[in-house]
Amino acid sequence: MHLSIYILRVIIKLMYHYERDLWKRGIQSIAGLDEAGRGAWAGPLLSAAVILNRRINGLRDSKALKAKDRYKLYDRILRNGIVSIGTVEVEEINEHGLTWANLVAMKRALDGLSTSPKHLLIDYIHLPRNITTITQTSITDGDAISASIAAASIVAKVTRDNLMVRLHQENESLQSFNFHKNFGYGTRAHVEALGKIGPTAYHRQFYKPVARSRQMRLHIENS
């Protein structure tokens, strides 16, 4: 067997380790959950829930993929899976905080699935019983070692990236922030725009650079 084919088969086997164990126990409907945008200074927090109907080769943590490969896999996941997105807007994040937002985004993603899963594979987080009573497995770095979670990470990231690009394109006043490139994360251009323009309605007010910018703008306005 050619070495590259052997390595590919090993990777696929490893990525489906948790799923395969559940399948052996008679659990066929498995949903992977992951979020995108937790560390961003601006924009919503998104969670994706994905039930894969067939095995998909090449699934990885979305952050480890090149953009073109991520988009190809995104299309394959949509064609071969049941997908739902849960969104928590900036206003909600500012009011309730990120921990609450993460749990609620996953709940909204789960609630939106057209098929109820029998088990959840979740990246790092364990959902409390007031959110779901579905049995679950919380996996540290799950997007790197579970195909279902990797699929959710890809869907969440692509969906959120596209949203941030549209935000940039449709709002001339936001273009200095370069949301189409940094997707709301803290880059140099983002910091510079905060210094010149100050935070917007799309910013999470509790991050230090955003809060500092807001305080500076208030000081200038009141002086």
C-alpha positions in Angstrom: 0.0 0.0 0.0 1.3 3.5 -0.9 2.5 5.3 2.3 0.3 8.4 1.7 -2.8 6.2 1.4 -1.9 4.3 4.6 -1.4 7.6 6.5 -4.8 8.9 5.2 -6.5 5.7 6.4 -4.9 6.0 9.8 -6.0 9.6 10.2 -9.6 8.8 9.1 -9.6 5.9 11.6 -8.4 8.2 14.4 -10.9 11.0 13.6 -13.8 8.6 13.9 -12.6 6.9 17.1 -15.4 8.3 19.3 -18.0 7.9 16.6 -17.0 4.3 16.0 -17.2 3.5 19.7 -20.8 4.9 19.8 -21.8 3.0 16.7 -20.6 -0.2 18.3 -23.0 0.5 21.2 -25.9 1.0 18.8 -25.9 4.8 18.8 -26.2 6.0 15.2 -27.4 9.6 15.5 -24.5 11.6 16.8 -24.2 15.3 16.8 -20.9 17.2 17.0 -21.0 20.7 18.5 -18.4 23.5 18.3 -18.4 27.3 18.4 -16.7 30.1 16.4 -15.9 33.6 17.5 -15.4 33.1 21.2 -12.2 35.2 21.3 -13.3 37.8 18.8 -13.6 41.5 19.9 -16.5 42.0 17.6 -19.4 40.1 16.0 -21.7 37.4 17.2 -20.8 34.0 18.7 -21.9 31.1 16.6 -22.3 27.4 17.4 -22.9 24.6 14.9 -24.5 21.2 15.5 -23.7 18.6 12.8 -25.0 15.1 12.4 -23.0 13.4 9.7 -25.0 10.9 7.5 -21.8 9.5 6.0 -18.1 9.6 6.5 -16.2 12.5 5.1 -12.5 12.3 4.4 -10.3 15.2 5.3 -12.1 16.6 8.3 -9.9 18.6 10.6 -10.0 21.4 13.1 -11.2 24.3 11.1 -8.2 26.5 12.2 -5.8 23.9 10.8 -7.2 24.0 7.3 -6.5 26.4 4.4 -9.5 28.5 3.5 -10.1 26.8 0.2 -10.1 23.4 1.8 -12.3 24.6 4.6 -14.9 25.8 2.1 -14.8 22.6 0.1 -15.4 20.6 3.3 -18.1 23.0 4.3 -20.0 22.2 1.1 -19.6 18.5 1.5 -20.8 18.7 5.1 -24.0 20.5 4.0 -24.6 17.9 1.3 -23.9 14.9 3.6 -25.1 16.0 7.0 -27.9 17.6 9.1 -26.7 21.0 10.1 -28.0 23.7 12.4 -26.5 27.1 13.5 -27.1 28.8 16.9 -26.3 32.5 17.1 -25.8 34.8 20.0 -25.7 38.5 19.1 -23.3 41.1 20.5 -26.0 42.8 22.6 -26.7 39.5 24.3 -23.0 38.8 24.9 -22.4 42.2 26.4 -25.4 41.7 28.7 -24.8 38.1 29.8 -21.1 37.3 29.2 -19.3 34.7 27.1 -19.9 31.6 29.3 -23.6 32.1 29.0 -23.4 32.9 25.3 -21.5 29.7 24.6 -24.0 27.5 26.3 -27.0 29.3 24.7 -25.4 29.2 21.2 -25.1 25.5 21.5 -28.7 25.1 22.8 -30.0 27.1 19.9 -28.0 25.0 17.5 -29.3 21.8 19.0 -32.9 23.1 19.0 -32.6 23.9 15.3 -31.7 20.3 14.2 -34.4 18.7 12.1 -33.4 15.3 13.7 -32.9 14.8 17.4 -29.5 13.2 18.1 -29.0 10.3 20.5 -25.6 11.5 21.7 -23.5 14.7 21.6 -19.8 15.0 21.1 -18.8 18.5 22.2 -15.6 20.4 22.1 -14.5 21.0 25.7 -17.8 22.1 27.0 -20.3 20.0 29.1 -23.9 21.2 28.7 -25.9 21.3 31.9 -29.2 19.4 32.2 -31.3 22.6 32.0 -30.0 22.9 28.4 -30.2 19.2 27.3 -30.7 15.8 28.7 -29.1 14.1 25.7 -26.1 12.0 26.7 -22.9 13.7 25.8 -19.1 13.4 25.7 -17.0 16.5 26.3 -13.6 16.2 24.5 -10.7 18.5 25.1 -9.4 19.6 21.6 -12.3 17.7 20.2 -12.2 19.5 16.9 -8.8 17.9 16.3 -9.7 14.3 17.2 -13.4 13.9 16.4 -14.8 14.0 12.9 -18.3 15.2 14.1 -16.8 18.0 16.1 -14.4 18.9 13.3 -17.4 19.2 11.0 -19.2 21.5 13.4 -16.1 23.6 13.8 -15.8 24.0 10.0 -19.5 24.9 9.6 -19.4 27.4 12.5 -16.2 29.1 11.3 -17.2 29.4 7.6 -20.7 30.7 8.5 -19.3 33.3 10.9 -16.5 34.3 8.5 -19.0 34.9 5.8 -21.2 37.0 8.1 -18.2 39.2 9.1 -17.3 39.7 5.4 -20.8 40.8 4.7 -20.7 43.1 7.7 -17.6 44.8 6.2 -19.0 45.0 2.7 -22.4 46.4 3.7 -21.3 49.0 6.2 -18.9 51.7 5.0 -18.4 53.0 8.5 -16.9 49.7 9.6 -14.4 49.2 6.8 -11.4 50.5 8.8 -11.8 47.6 11.1 -11.0 45.1 8.4 -13.6 42.6 9.5 -13.4 40.9 6.1 -9.8 39.8 7.0 -9.7 39.6 10.8 -13.3 38.5 11.3 -13.5 40.6 14.5 -10.3 39.4 16.1 -7.7 41.6 17.6 -5.3 42.6 14.8 -3.2 45.7 14.4 -5.7 47.2 12.0 -8.5 46.5 14.4 -6.6 48.2 17.3 -5.8 51.2 15.1 -9.4 51.6 14.0 -10.6 51.4 17.7 -8.2 54.3 18.5 -9.5 56.4 15.6 -13.2 55.6 15.6 -13.9 53.9 18.9 -16.1 50.9 19.5 -19.2 50.3 17.6 -22.5 48.5 18.2 -20.8 45.3 16.9 -18.1 45.3 19.6 -18.0 43.3 22.8 -17.6 46.0 25.4 -15.8 43.9 28.1 -12.6 43.2 26.1 -9.8 45.5 27.4 -8.9 47.1 24.1 -12.5 47.8 23.4 -13.2 49.1 26.9 -10.0 51.2 26.8 -11.1 52.7 23.5 -14.5 53.5 24.8 -13.1 55.3 27.9 -10.7 57.3 25.8 -13.6 58.4 23.5 -15.7 59.5 26.5 -12.7 61.4 27.9 -12.2 63.2 24.7 -15.9 64.0 24.3 -16.1 65.3 27.9 -12.9 67.4 27.9 
